[in-house]
């Protein structure tokens, strides 16, 4: 059984990266591009728990739910990076320039962000009554996307048979 479930049949092409980079006004890191070409968006299988360390908290780990698709052809808009860039627009831009982008989400709903320099962070946020996300803290997960994926650990879930 596969640990990762593909979220999109769309094969990421150079034009997809160029479109996204033009929108962001910065280049995406090569390690992120290589991952997305190989696997355009993933969700963790329900048979596994996938966790990652939070560097600011020596013993703490969080659980990965998914890494978003680029230019997804799926009908579910919430798996597309474009959807989440628009959703968090006010929190991830300064002077109309993106400083980070949402690339995934933890199992507890916290966005996983990648800065324009390639660092990976977990955003802790609270929602207002207008459903607008406001980040309280950013916790560094990794210095690069490769470091992030290298530090993922998988544990098999043990399901109860009732």
Buried (B, 14 or more C-beta within 10 A) or exposed (E): EEBBEBBBEBEBEEEBBEBBEEEBEBEBBEBBBEBBBEBBBBBBBEEBBBBBBBBEEEEEBBBBBBBBBBBBEBEEEEBBBBBBBEBBEEBBBEEEEBBBBBBBBBBEEBBBBBBBEBBBBBBEBEEEEEEEBEBEEBBEBBEBBBBBBEBBEBEEEEEEEE
